[in-house]
Amino acid sequence: MFWDSVLDPLRSLLSYNPTSWAIASLVAAAFSSLVITGTKDDARQFLFVTVAIFVPLCLAFYLP
């Protein structure tokens, strides 16, 4: 499947460690949120966008 070809190299890069995966997801979500929301001072919007990106990235670790 497509997702296996994408996620397997990432999983092996992070050594199948859920903690490493969560940290990498958090960093990617925070960086993406900064790009999407810009440098606005709206902390609530930044938090919502970060969570909206973090949850699918973190759950992608558990996809078959």
One Martini backbone bead per residue (centre of mass of N, CA, C, O) as a GRO file, in nm:
protein
   64
    1MET     BB    1   0.102   0.033   0.010
    2PHE     BB    2   0.138   0.362   0.034
    3TRP     BB    3   0.171   0.401   0.346
    4ASP     BB    4   0.393   0.190   0.381
    5SER     BB    5   0.604   0.337   0.197
    6VAL     BB    6   0.606   0.593   0.387
    7LEU     BB    7   0.613   0.487   0.696
    8ASP     BB    8   0.845   0.279   0.721
    9PRO     BB    9   1.091   0.474   0.703
   10LEU     BB   10   1.003   0.644   0.947
   11ARG     BB   11   0.994   0.420   1.158
   12SER     BB   12   1.290   0.330   1.124
   13LEU     BB   13   1.412   0.608   1.189
   14LEU     BB   14   1.248   0.599   1.484
   15SER     BB   15   1.255   0.297   1.595
   16TYR     BB   16   0.957   0.241   1.688
   17ASN     BB   17   0.920   0.503   1.868
   18PRO     BB   18   0.666   0.678   2.010
   19THR     BB   19   0.822   0.920   2.129
   20SER     BB   20   0.967   1.010   1.874
   21TRP     BB   21   0.712   1.044   1.706
   22ALA     BB   22   0.579   1.263   1.885
   23ILE     BB   23   0.806   1.472   1.864
   24ALA     BB   24   0.809   1.493   1.556
   25SER     BB   25   0.510   1.578   1.535
   26LEU     BB   26   0.532   1.836   1.706
   27VAL     BB   27   0.739   1.984   1.535
   28ALA     BB   28   0.581   1.974   1.268
   29ALA     BB   29   0.325   2.116   1.378
   30ALA     BB   30   0.456   2.381   1.471
   31PHE     BB   31   0.579   2.464   1.202
   32SER     BB   32   0.317   2.455   1.037
   33SER     BB   33   0.166   2.665   1.210
   34LEU     BB   34   0.354   2.901   1.152
   35VAL     BB   35   0.302   2.901   0.846
   36ILE     BB   36  -0.010   2.929   0.853
   37THR     BB   37  -0.048   3.171   1.078
   38GLY     BB   38   0.206   3.303   1.138
   39THR     BB   39   0.288   3.606   1.342
   40LYS     BB   40   0.067   3.594   1.524
   41ASP     BB   41  -0.091   3.653   1.856
   42ASP     BB   42  -0.274   3.393   1.825
   43ALA     BB   43  -0.270   3.129   2.038
   44ARG     BB   44  -0.528   2.966   1.981
   45GLN     BB   45  -0.484   2.914   1.679
   46PHE     BB   46  -0.212   2.775   1.708
   47LEU     BB   47  -0.312   2.542   1.887
   48PHE     BB   48  -0.530   2.425   1.696
   49VAL     BB   49  -0.341   2.366   1.458
   50THR     BB   50  -0.143   2.185   1.607
   51VAL     BB   51  -0.349   1.968   1.691
   52ALA     BB   52  -0.462   1.909   1.402
   53ILE     BB   53  -0.175   1.795   1.314
   54PHE     BB   54  -0.075   1.603   1.543
   55VAL     BB   55  -0.286   1.377   1.559
   56PRO     BB   56  -0.248   1.246   1.275
   57LEU     BB   57   0.058   1.201   1.301
   58CYS     BB   58   0.050   1.023   1.556
   59LEU     BB   59  -0.160   0.808   1.441
   60ALA     BB   60   0.017   0.707   1.196
   61PHE     BB   61   0.188   0.503   1.359
   62TYR     BB   62  -0.076   0.291   1.390
   63LEU     BB   63  -0.082   0.207   1.117
   64PRO     BB   64  -0.074  -0.079   0.913
   0.00000   0.00000   0.00000
